[in-house]
């Protein structure tokens, strides 16, 4: 069976802790979620440099006013309101400036969950569990009801081992700890009964309910069931885990819980939902609660990920085709059927439409560091490391690549696609672009006939490593070569006259038009005569 992969999620006033085998590096890589944390409002408090350093992050709290993030050098920072000491800074002071949690730096955080206290539960790759924050019901598992003002290790018997076991503790008014009673559990207690010899591979918590997935695809639930969120066909609370019999014919890979509803994903990509449906969070097209699992259609596509959070009444799913759907309470509006969004991941749904705008799991952030072909060419212009040819003008060198200069068939040029205008950078308010797309396409078919001919084998220049240029100035010739790499011209109108001369000499009609546009945009009372004279000299149109 395919093993579900989680990096954390919403939790409530009780905790279900999972003991399992260590996850392989391959699984950790596959589980990474590439998200822009800037979509969460609280991260607008950080500078661009701080944002760039983030590798993992979580937004939590009653109003999404607290956040924790891990940097690329494994330092842990928190900031926000700090309600119930949930930042773990050792005091109850709020902070808009990130504070470092020294106790967690270098610990290699694997997953993080939070409750509605709020309290925070965090585990490391070494299997150590830390907790802090609200503790009115012993949800920190430290044997007391004292607030946790800083991260403390829960207990050593939760270290990850080969045998998969489930532990739970905290508030237990509805039996959500699974101990067989409704007494609060001050320390982690192993959930036994029917799970005693089972291998649990996934857990999830609603506001006052708990769910577990076994390695054979079976699903168990316990705790509060007033809205049918346990999927047992009734609304009676369960003090110990009970199997969801309605799912006996399918193999569940992933389970997630909202405030009072549950979603399940099978190994065949089928989505099931049950529980509360006041806001349409089940995706059935109505607002009727369901006591048993119902199959939810998502445009007949195979679902590969589902998402929900204990603090919200909404759901999200991602299909194999990369489409992301959302439904339920979306920014106050009830959406009763899966709605196709423009997002690329389920995390974006919660950033933009959840109330509060929390994260449903610990995010792993991967900053894009790749370049497009056009960006790569621009970067390599005048690069001594990769160039195989140099032009020397006025004693200065410009480094280029023969292969780039010889390109003759480019379709739409190096700097853009056929559907956009050619941009000309503005300098001192001067710049321009082509409006005529058909004209642009025609002129781009031949990139530079001058260089294409120059580097034929029967020309001496084809064998040279340095070519002397004495008929044009350094700024003008550099602008010309840069234009061949980037499709842009960055010159003031006075220098554009020299580039216009070059374009005329090399029969570069498209470049000539760009120069004309720059000159026309840059005409002032002071330079009008000289620019007009140049236009007449080169038969340019600047009026």
C-alpha positions in Angstrom: 0.0 0.0 0.0 1.1 3.5 -0.7 2.1 5.1 2.6 0.6 8.6 3.2 3.0 11.4 3.8 2.2 14.2 6.1 4.1 17.2 7.4 1.7 18.2 10.1 -1.7 19.9 10.3 -4.3 21.4 12.5 -4.9 19.9 15.9 -7.1 20.7 18.9 -7.2 20.4 22.7 -6.0 16.8 22.6 -3.1 15.2 20.8 -2.7 11.9 18.9 1.0 11.2 18.5 2.3 8.7 15.9 5.3 6.5 16.6 6.6 5.1 13.3 9.7 4.0 11.4 12.1 6.7 10.3 11.1 8.2 6.9 13.7 7.8 4.2 15.3 10.8 2.5 13.4 9.9 -0.7 10.1 10.1 1.1 11.1 13.4 2.7 11.9 14.8 -0.7 8.6 13.6 -2.2 6.7 15.1 0.7 8.1 18.6 0.1 5.6 21.3 -0.6 6.8 24.3 -2.6 4.9 27.3 -1.4 5.3 31.1 -1.4 4.8 32.0 2.3 4.2 35.6 1.2 0.6 34.7 0.5 -0.1 34.6 4.2 -0.6 38.1 5.5 1.4 37.7 8.7 4.6 37.2 6.6 4.3 40.6 5.1 5.9 41.8 8.4 9.2 40.2 7.3 11.9 41.7 5.1 12.6 40.2 1.6 15.9 38.9 3.1 14.1 37.1 5.9 11.5 35.7 3.5 14.3 34.3 1.3 15.8 32.4 4.2 12.7 30.5 5.1 12.6 26.7 4.4 9.7 25.6 6.6 6.8 27.6 8.0 3.5 27.3 9.8 0.8 29.9 10.5 -1.5 29.2 13.5 -3.6 30.8 16.2 -7.3 31.7 16.6 -6.9 34.6 14.1 -3.8 33.4 12.3 -1.7 35.9 14.3 1.2 33.6 15.1 3.9 32.0 12.9 6.9 29.8 13.2 9.5 29.3 10.6 12.8 27.4 10.0 15.6 29.0 8.0 18.0 27.4 5.6 20.7 27.1 8.3 18.2 25.3 10.6 17.5 28.2 12.9 13.9 28.5 14.3 12.1 31.8 14.7 8.6 32.8 15.9 6.6 36.1 15.9 3.1 37.3 16.4 0.5 37.8 19.1 1.8 35.1 21.5 -1.6 34.2 23.0 -1.3 31.6 25.8 2.5 31.7 25.4 2.1 29.8 22.1 5.3 31.3 20.7 7.4 29.5 23.3 9.7 32.5 23.9 9.6 32.2 27.7 7.3 35.2 28.2 3.8 36.3 27.2 5.0 39.3 25.1 3.8 39.7 21.6 6.4 40.5 19.0 6.4 41.8 15.4 10.1 41.1 15.2 11.0 37.4 14.8 12.6 35.9 17.9 14.9 32.9 17.8 13.9 29.8 19.7 17.4 28.6 20.7 16.1 25.4 22.2 14.9 24.2 18.7 17.7 25.5 16.5 19.5 22.7 14.8 16.9 20.1 15.8 15.8 19.3 12.2 12.1 19.8 12.6 10.0 17.1 10.8 6.4 18.0 11.5 4.4 20.6 13.5 0.8 20.6 14.7 -1.2 23.1 16.7 -4.4 23.3 18.7 -7.1 25.8 19.3 -5.7 26.9 22.7 -3.4 27.5 21.0 -0.7 25.0 21.8 2.0 23.7 19.6 3.4 20.2 19.2 6.5 19.6 17.2 8.6 16.5 16.3 12.1 16.2 15.0 13.7 13.8 12.6 15.3 12.1 15.6 11.8 11.3 16.9 11.9 13.8 19.8 8.5 15.6 20.6 8.3 19.1 22.0 5.2 21.0 23.2 4.4 24.5 24.5 1.5 26.9 24.9 -2.0 26.5 26.3 -2.3 23.6 28.8 -5.6 23.9 30.5 -6.4 20.3 29.7 -2.9 18.8 29.9 -2.6 18.9 26.2 1.1 19.4 26.5 1.5 16.0 28.0 3.8 17.1 30.8 1.6 15.8 33.6 0.3 19.3 34.7 -2.1 22.0 33.6 0.5 24.7 33.8 1.1 26.9 30.7 4.1 25.9 28.7 6.1 29.2 28.2 8.9 27.5 26.3 9.4 24.2 24.3 9.8 21.2 26.5 10.3 17.6 25.5 7.1 15.6 26.1 8.5 12.2 27.1 11.1 9.7 25.9 8.6 6.9 25.1 7.5 8.8 22.0 10.8 8.4 20.2 10.2 7.0 16.7 10.9 3.3 16.5 10.2 0.5 14.0 6.9 -0.4 15.7 4.0 2.0 14.9 2.0 3.0 18.0 -0.5 5.7 18.7 -0.3 7.9 21.9 -2.9 10.5 22.9 -3.4 13.0 25.8 -5.1 16.2 26.8 -8.8 17.2 26.9 -11.0 14.1 26.8 -14.6 15.2 27.4 -15.9 13.1 24.5 -13.4 10.3 24.7 -11.1 11.7 22.0 -8.0 10.4 23.8 -9.3 6.9 23.2 -8.7 5.7 26.8 -12.1 4.2 27.3 -13.2 7.1 29.7 -13.9 10.8 29.6 -11.2 11.7 32.1 -8.6 14.2 30.9 -5.2 12.5 30.2 -2.3 14.5 31.6 0.5 12.5 30.0 0.8 10.6 26.7 -1.0 7.3 26.9 -0.8 4.5 24.4 -4.1 4.0 22.5 -4.7 0.3 22.7 -8.0 -1.7 22.3 -8.4 -2.6 18.7 -5.3 -0.7 17.6 -3.1 -2.7 19.9 -1.5 -4.9 17.2 -2.3 -2.7 14.3 0.2 -0.6 12.3 -0.9 3.0 12.1 0.5 5.1 9.2 -1.6 8.2 9.5 -3.4 10.3 12.1 -5.7 13.3 12.1 -7.6 15.3 14.6 -10.8 17.4 14.4 -11.9 19.8 17.0 -12.8 17.0 19.5 -12.4 13.8 17.4 -9.5 11.6 16.3 -9.0 9.4 13.2 -6.3 6.9 12.3 -5.3 5.1 9.1 -3.7 1.6 9.2 -1.2 0.2 6.8 -3.9 -2.0 5.3 -6.1 0.9 4.5 -8.5 0.6 7.3 -9.8 3.7 9.1 -10.6 4.1 12.8 -12.2 6.9 14.7 -13.0 7.9 18.3 -14.1 10.9 20.3 -17.0 13.3 19.6 -19.4 12.2 17.0 -22.3 14.7 17.3 -22.1 15.6 13.6 -21.2 12.1 12.3 -17.6 13.0 11.8 -16.5 9.5 12.8 -18.3 8.1 9.9 -19.9 5.2 11.9 -23.5 5.7 10.6 -24.6 7.3 13.9 -23.9 10.3 16.1 -22.9 8.6 19.3 -19.6 9.5 20.9 -16.9 6.8 21.0 -14.6 6.3 24.0 -12.3 3.9 22.1 -11.3 3.5 18.5 -14.0 2.0 16.2 -13.5 0.9 12.6 -15.3 2.9 9.9 -17.1 -0.1 8.4 -18.5 1.8 5.5 -15.0 2.0 4.0 -14.3 -1.7 4.2 -14.2 -2.1 0.4 -11.6 0.6 -0.2 -8.0 1.2 0.9 -7.5 4.6 2.4 -4.1 6.3 2.0 -4.8 9.7 3.6 -7.1 11.1 6.2 -7.7 14.8 7.2 -10.1 16.4 9.6 -11.8 19.8 9.5 -13.5 21.3 12.6 -16.3 18.7 12.5 -15.9 16.9 9.2 -13.6 14.3 7.8 -12.1 13.6 4.3 -10.5 10.3 3.2 -8.4 9.5 0.1 -8.1 6.0 -1.3 -5.3 4.4 -3.2 -7.3 4.6 -6.4 -7.6 8.4 -6.0 -11.2 8.4 -4.8 -12.4 11.0 -2.3 -14.8 10.3 0.5 -16.4 12.8 3.0 -18.6 12.7 6.0 -19.6 14.7 9.1 -20.8 18.3 9.5 -21.8 20.1 6.3 -23.2 23.5 7.5 -21.1 25.3 5.0 -21.0 22.7 2.2 -17.6 21.4 3.4 -18.4 17.9 2.3 -18.8 18.9 -1.3 -22.1 17.1 -1.9 -24.0 20.0 -3.4 -26.1 20.6 -0.3 -25.7 21.4 3.4 -26.9 18.1 5.0 -24.7 16.4 7.5 -23.6 12.8 6.6 -23.2 10.1 9.2 -21.4 7.8 6.8 -18.7 8.3 4.1 -20.0 9.5 0.7 -18.0 9.4 -2.5 -17.3 13.0 -3.8 -16.8 13.6 -7.5 -14.0 16.1 -8.5 -14.6 16.4 -12.2 -13.9 12.7 -12.7 -10.2 13.2 -12.1 -8.0 11.1 -9.8 -7.4 12.9 -6.5 -3.8 12.8 -5.2 -4.0 15.0 -2.1 -6.7 16.3 0.3 -6.6 19.1 2.8 -8.6 20.3 5.9 -7.8 21.9 9.2 -9.5 21.7 12.6 -9.9 25.5 12.8 -11.8 25.8 9.5 -15.0 24.5 7.8 -13.4 24.1 4.4 -11.9 21.4 2.2 -9.4 21.3 -0.6 -8.1 18.7 -3.0 -5.5 18.4 -5.8 -5.9 16.1 -8.8 -3.4 14.1 -10.8 -3.7 16.8 -13.5 -2.5 19.4 -11.1 -5.9 21.1 -10.6 -6.8 22.4 -7.2 -10.3 22.5 -5.9 -11.9 24.1 -2.8 -15.3 24.0 -1.1 -16.9 24.8 2.2 -16.6 28.1 4.0 -14.5 30.1 1.7 -14.0 33.7 3.0 -17.5 33.6 4.4 -19.2 32.2 1.3 -20.6 28.7 1.3 -19.4 26.6 -1.6 -21.2 23.3 -1.7 -19.5 21.7 -4.6 -15.7 21.4 -5.4 -14.8 24.6 -7.2 -11.8 24.7 -9.6 -9.2 27.4 -8.6 -6.2 28.8 -10.3 -3.9 27.7 -7.4 -1.1 25.1 -7.9 -1.3 23.6 -4.4 -3.8 23.1 -1.6 -1.9 25.3 0.8 -2.7 28.4 -1.3 -6.4 27.7 -0.7 -6.0 28.1 3.0 -3.7 31.2 2.6 -6.3 33.0 0.5 -9.7 31.6 1.6 -9.6 30.0 5.0 -10.9 31.9 8.1 -8.5 32.3 9.8 -5.8 32.1 7.2 -3.8 29.4 8.8 -1.7 26.6 7.3 -3.1 23.1 7.4 0.3 21.5 7.6 4.0 22.5 8.1 5.1 24.0 4.8 8.4 23.3 3.1 9.4 26.2 1.0 11.6 25.8 -2.1 12.7 29.0 -3.6 13.0 28.9 -7.4 16.6 29.3 -8.5 16.4 28.1 -12.1 16.6 30.5 -15.1 14.7 30.4 -18.4 16.6 30.2 -21.6 16.2 34.0 -22.2 17.4 34.7 -18.6 20.4 32.4 -19.0 21.4 34.2 -22.2 21.1 37.6 -20.5 23.2 36.3 -17.6 25.9 35.0 -19.8 26.3 38.2 -21.9 29.8 39.7 -21.4 30.8 36.7 -19.2 34.6 36.0 -19.4 34.0 32.5 -17.9 32.0 31.1 -20.8 32.7 33.4 -23.8 34.8 32.2 -26.8 35.2 35.6 -28.5 36.1 39.1 -27.4 35.5 42.5 -29.1 37.9 45.2 -28.2 36.6 48.8 -28.5 38.4 51.8 -27.1 40.7 49.5 -25.1 37.8 47.7 -23.4 36.7 44.1 -24.0 33.2 42.7 -24.5 32.9 38.9 -24.1 30.4 37.1 -26.3 29.6 33.6 -27.8 30.0 32.9 -31.5 27.1 30.4 -31.4 24.7 33.1 -30.1 25.8 35.7 -32.7 25.5 33.2 -35.6 21.9 32.3 -34.8 19.7 33.3 -37.8 16.4 31.6 -37.3 14.8 32.5 -34.0 11.1 32.8 -34.8 10.3 35.4 -32.3 13.7 36.4 -30.9 15.5 35.5 -27.7 13.8 37.8 -25.3 10.2 36.8 -25.4 7.5 34.7 -27.0 5.3 35.4 -29.9 2.5 36.8 -27.8 4.2 39.7 -26.1 5.7 43.1 -27.1 9.4 43.7 -27.3 10.2 45.9 -24.3 12.8 48.6 -24.4 14.1 49.6 -21.0 13.5 53.2 -20.0 16.4 55.4 -18.9 15.7 58.8 -17.5 12.1 58.4 -18.6 13.0 57.2 -22.1 12.1 53.9 -23.7 9.6 52.2 -25.9 8.2 49.1 -27.4 6.9 47.7 -30.7 3.2 47.8 -31.1 3.1 46.0 -34.4 3.4 42.3 -33.7 3.5 41.2 -37.3 6.3 43.6 -38.0 8.2 42.2 -35.0 7.8 38.6 -36.1 9.1 39.4 -39.6 12.2 41.2 -38.4 13.1 38.5 -35.9 13.4 35.8 -38.5 17.0 36.9 -39.2 18.8 37.7 -36.0 21.9 39.3 -37.3 23.0 38.6 -40.9 26.2 40.5 -40.3 27.6 38.1 -37.7 26.1 35.0 -39.4 28.1 35.8 -42.5 31.2 36.9 -40.6 31.7 33.6 -38.9 31.6 31.5 -42.0 34.8 29.5 -42.5 36.0 31.7 -45.3 36.2 34.8 -43.2 39.3 35.5 -41.2 37.2 36.6 -38.2 35.9 33.1 -37.7 39.4 32.1 -36.6 40.1 35.0 -34.3 39.6 35.2 -30.5 39.7 39.0 -30.4 38.1 41.3 -33.0 39.0 45.0 -33.0 36.2 47.6 -33.6 37.2 51.2 -34.3 34.2 52.7 -36.1 31.8 52.7 -33.2 32.2 53.7 -29.5 32.3 51.2 -26.7 28.8 52.1 -25.2 27.2 51.8 -28.6 28.8 48.5 -29.6 28.1 47.0 -26.2 24.5 48.0 -26.4 24.3 46.4 -29.9 25.7 43.1 -28.6 23.5 43.2 -25.5 20.5 43.7 -27.8 21.3 40.4 -29.6 21.3 38.6 -26.2 18.3 40.3 -24.6 16.1 41.9 -27.2 16.3 45.1 -25.2 18.1 48.5 -25.7 19.2 50.5 -22.7 20.6 53.8 -24.0 19.8 57.5 -23.6 18.6 59.2 -26.8 22.0 60.9 -27.4 23.8 57.5 -27.5 20.9 55.9 -29.5 22.0 58.1 -32.4 25.3 56.2 -32.5 23.4 52.9 -32.3 21.1 54.1 -35.1 24.3 54.6 -37.2 25.4 51.0 -36.4 22.0 49.6 -37.2 22.0 51.4 -40.6 25.5 50.1 -41.4 24.6 46.5 -40.4 21.2 46.6 -42.1 19.5 45.9 -38.8 16.1 47.3 -39.6 14.4 46.1 -36.4 17.2 47.7 -34.2 16.9 50.8 -36.3 13.2 51.1 -35.4 14.0 50.6 -31.7 16.5 53.4 -31.9 14.0 55.7 -33.7 11.5 55.0 -30.9 14.0 55.9 -28.2 15.0 59.1 -29.9 11.4 60.1 -30.5 10.6 59.5 -26.9 13.6 61.5 -25.7 13.2 64.7 -27.7 13.5 67.9 -25.6 14.0 71.5 -26.4 17.7 71.2 -25.7 18.4 68.2 -28.0 15.7 68.6 -30.6 18.1 70.1 -33.3 20.8 67.4 -32.9 18.3 64.6 -32.9 16.5 65.9 -35.9 19.8 66.2 -37.8 20.7 62.6 -36.9 17.3 61.5 -38.1 17.8 63.2 -41.5 21.3 61.7 -41.8 20.1 58.1 -41.2 16.8 58.5 -42.9 15.0 57.7 -39.7 11.4 58.5 -38.8 11.2 60.4 -35.5 8.1 62.5 -36.0 
